[in-house]
C-alpha cells in the first residue's frame, strides 16, 4: 500500500453506531418474519379459495 492511503472510516465502532445497527438488524428480521408468515398464510389458504367456486 502507498503511504498516502487513508481509510475512509476509523475501524473501531462507537457504542451509538453499534446499538443503531443492532436495532436496524432487529427491525429487518422482524419485518422479514412478518413477510414470511404472511406468505405462509397465503399459501395455506390458496387451495381453499380456488375450490370455493366449485361448491354446489
GINOR-V426803 format. One record per backbone hydrogen bond with DSSP energy under -0.5 kcal/mol. CO is the residue of the C=O (numbers start at 0). NH is the residue of the N-H. E is the energy in kcal/mol with one decimal. If there is no record, write none. Layout:
co->(CO:CO)
nh->(NH:NH)
e->(E:E)
This chain:
co->(1:11:13:14:15:16:17:18:19:20:21:22:23:24:25:26:27:28:29:30:31:32:33:34:35:36:37:38:39:40:41:42:44:45:46:47:50:51)
nh->(4:13:17:18:19:20:21:22:23:24:25:26:27:28:29:30:31:32:33:34:35:36:37:38:39:40:41:42:43:44:45:46:48:49:50:51:53:54)
e->(-1.6:-0.5:-1.9:-2.3:-2.2:-2.3:-2.5:-2.3:-2.4:-2.4:-2.3:-2.3:-2.4:-2.4:-2.2:-2.5:-2.5:-2.2:-2.3:-2.5:-2.4:-2.5:-2.5:-2.4:-2.0:-2.3:-2.4:-2.4:-2.0:-2.1:-1.3:-0.5:-1.7:-1.7:-1.7:-0.7:-1.1:-1.0)
